[in-house]
Amino acid sequence: MTENKGEVMGLVLAAGGGRRLGGRPKALLPHRGRPLVEHAVEELRAGGCARVHVVLGARADAVRDRASLAGCVLVDNPRWEEGMGSSLRAGLDSLTDSGARAALVSLVDQPGIGREAVARVLAAYADPLTLAAAAYDGERGHPVLFGAGHWAGIAAAATGDRGARAYLKAHEEAVTLVECGDVARAYDIDTEADLVHLE
């Protein structure tokens, strides 16, 4: 896995406004005494991503002020209200001239997915045409790894809240599924009821 570190960059999608959480940006939700976005970055780094880009949207200035994101490339997505697709496009665009050959993408609102899952999916990287994703009982989930050879196609297909779903479905046979159900829990923090998962 060591040889992959410089080639695969982490990408955290953290722009959501938390509409179903009373308008609280997910990046700033407290988890283990810190904003959720710090936790997401730490897990990517601990799993093997030496460099991390973070896409911000809702209350981006507050996230910059309150979260410790030193060493990260912060990417503003002014179109965050259009959904996750716009954040994925902004994130991939920010990686274009970075020298990265793949992006390992995680979502800020999935704190049950940590470094073990990141390391497993990262280990699936072979070359810039790699497509890989964590799986939970055989069902595709996050994190996902996109080789740079797929970025243009993913960006073109990323609309609304679908992210890369349509692209991955169209290229299903090329996607390496990496089972992570034994080391991670794939819940989302979407509603007030989900806040029970935060510590």
Sequence and secondary structure as in RCSB ss.txt:
>XXXX:A:sequence
MTENKGEVMGLVLAAGGGRRLGGRPKALLPHRGRPLVEHAVEELRAGGCARVHVVLGARADAVRDRASLAGCVLV
DNPRWEEGMGSSLRAGLDSLTDSGARAALVSLVDQPGIGREAVARVLAAYADPLTLAAAAYDGERGHPVLFGAGH
WAGIAAAATGDRGARAYLKAHEEAVTLVECGDVARAYDIDTEADLVHLE
>XXXX:A:secstr
 GGGTTTEEEEEEE    GGGTS  GGGSEETTEEHHHHHHHHHHHHT SSEEEEE TTHHHHHHHS  TT EEE
E TTGGG HHHHHHHHHHHHTTTT SEEEEEETT TTS HHHHHHHHTT  STT EEEEEETTEEEEEEEEEGGG
HHHHHHH  TT TTHHHHHHTGGGEEEEE TTT       SGGGGGG  
